[in-house]
């Protein structure tokens, strides 16, 4: 069940998705974190940030929409308070960072550079759509993406660029990220959306617009992974978006993902990340798949 994402070897193909499993060991009561490929923590800025006003989350017919706004303690506080209990669980960790400016990303990356070796990679969140209505999406611009990736080299470990499905330049942006030093891309972040309260006749979320996630966006994620893998077959991809079952995860791998992440499903069932992993193991046994990594990109054969 081991897989490789660029230079990073993971014991399993399933990880948590950033923003859905907290900053530390919150899921430890429901899952053996040491069995996962990695725990990808909620995105961290160089400084603490309170996030968007409430309400922040709303259920949709096939998932949820959120406008949390990247609330977090900042990298330094995370390293001091949240990381130690997570490492004590035996977890492999991927840190996620964000910023409003290129310098913000650089400062966050530099702070991450002092982490223990169990922090195996940094996911550079270029695409969170619920911050200021989506006005800071570096992932919509190849040049801006490349500038951020170049600045985050201070992290001193492999970087994965988390990209947005809300652009017709996805392949171009993925290529720019790779050229600027990203070992992999994470596809995809949430889809931009809005919910209106028909009684007040105003946007329901405190941040007005937000990011749609869950089963509704799974076909979007499959398409994004497929298209990027077709254009850039040597670029490793981490697939994420609406993964709630083993079949969802297998589908993303067939499209071209080397590993997958489970996110919104954890809100409904915090055991879902383990359910997906164990389901993938069972699927591979039923289909005589000796190595799960062999599934990557088979839909293109």
HELIX and SHEET records of a PDB file:
HELIX    1   1 UNK A   26  UNK A   29  5                                   4    
HELIX    2   2 UNK A   33  UNK A   35  5                                   3    
HELIX    3   3 UNK A   75  UNK A   77  1                                   3    
HELIX    4   4 UNK A   78  UNK A   82  3                                   5    
HELIX    5   5 UNK A   83  UNK A   88  1                                   6    
HELIX    6   6 UNK A  102  UNK A  112  1                                  11    
HELIX    7   7 UNK A  132  UNK A  134  5                                   3    
HELIX    8   8 UNK A  138  UNK A  140  5                                   3    
HELIX    9   9 UNK A  142  UNK A  151  1                                  10    
HELIX   10  10 UNK A  152  UNK A  155  5                                   4    
HELIX   11  11 UNK A  170  UNK A  179  1                                  10    
HELIX   12  12 UNK A  215  UNK A  217  5                                   3    
HELIX   13  13 UNK A  218  UNK A  231  1                                  14    
HELIX   14  14 UNK A  246  UNK A  255  1                                  10    
HELIX   15  15 UNK A  265  UNK A  268  1                                   4    
HELIX   16  16 UNK A  272  UNK A  286  1                                  15    
HELIX   17  17 UNK A  292  UNK A  295  5                                   4    
HELIX   18  18 UNK A  298  UNK A  300  5                                   3    
SHEET    1   A 2 UNK A   3  UNK A   5  0                                        
SHEET    2   A 2 UNK A   8  UNK A  10 -1                                        
SHEET    1   B 8 UNK A  14  UNK A  16  0                                        
SHEET    2   B 8 UNK A 259  UNK A 262  1                                        
SHEET    3   B 8 UNK A 236  UNK A 240  1                                        
SHEET    4   B 8 UNK A 184  UNK A 187  1                                        
SHEET    5   B 8 UNK A 158  UNK A 162  1                                        
SHEET    6   B 8 UNK A 119  UNK A 125  1                                        
SHEET    7   B 8 UNK A  93  UNK A  97  1                                        
SHEET    8   B 8 UNK A  39  UNK A  40  1                                        
SHEET    1   C 4 UNK A  57  UNK A  60  0                                        
SHEET    2   C 4 UNK A  63  UNK A  66 -1                                        
SHEET    3   C 4 UNK A 209  UNK A 213 -1                                        
SHEET    4   C 4 UNK A 191  UNK A 194 -1                                        
SHEET    1   D 2 UNK A 196  UNK A 197  0                                        
SHEET    2   D 2 UNK A 202  UNK A 203 -1                                        
END                                                                             
